[in-house]
Amino acid sequence: MEKTKQEIRKECRNARMALSECEVEEASRRAAGFLLKDADYRKVETILAYIDTQQEISTRAILEDAWRCGKTTAVPRVEGKTMEFYQITSYEDLEPGHFGVWEPKVHCPVYEGPSALLLVPGVAFDREGRRIGYGGGFYDRYLEKHPDHHTVGYAYAFQIYEHLPTEVFDRRVDRVLTENGFLKYTGEREQTK
């Protein structure tokens, strides 16, 4: 019998919260290493990334590298039922926001530039690029409005499932990256990364 989204959310959250600080740091370092060497990352001018919370795999090494390389960086802020990405130039541009997540301060400009590389968090991903989010639908709605961004699901290896239950509004990501490297998609979406 296939697990429900709620069961998968609970399973992955429990596994994430059981990680030690050392395990989070090591997995985050390894995943960042793969992305920082990736040709898509190196050539893109703008990185859209989440600010990790509650033991998520960290995007901090990616943001810090992007700042050193002079890339534009933006992170999300939730306002009501919508989410937009706002440009930041350092951690000083962040303040506590919704759900205890660090978000851009109100003076930060909204990112309205060309397509970017977007790191997408999720509770779980599968080998077709499907994703289970945290339940608010913020990323699905954002991605529907911005289909030109190149999306990379960013997660721990234990968050990868063979197949996930999906709904019509769920948006797939272009690629998925864990601390073990980029997933090779199966079926019609197979890629050779």
Secondary structure, 3 states (H helix, E strand, C coil): CCCCHHHHHHHHHHHHHCCCHHHHHHHHHHHHHHHHHCHHHHHCCEEECCCCCCCCCCCHHHHHHHHHCCCEEEEEEEECCEEEEEEECCHHHEEECHHHCEEECCCCCECCCCCCEEEECCCEEECCCCEECCCCCHHHHHHHHCCCCEEEEECCHHHEECCCCCCCCCCCCCEEEECCEECCCCHHHCCCC
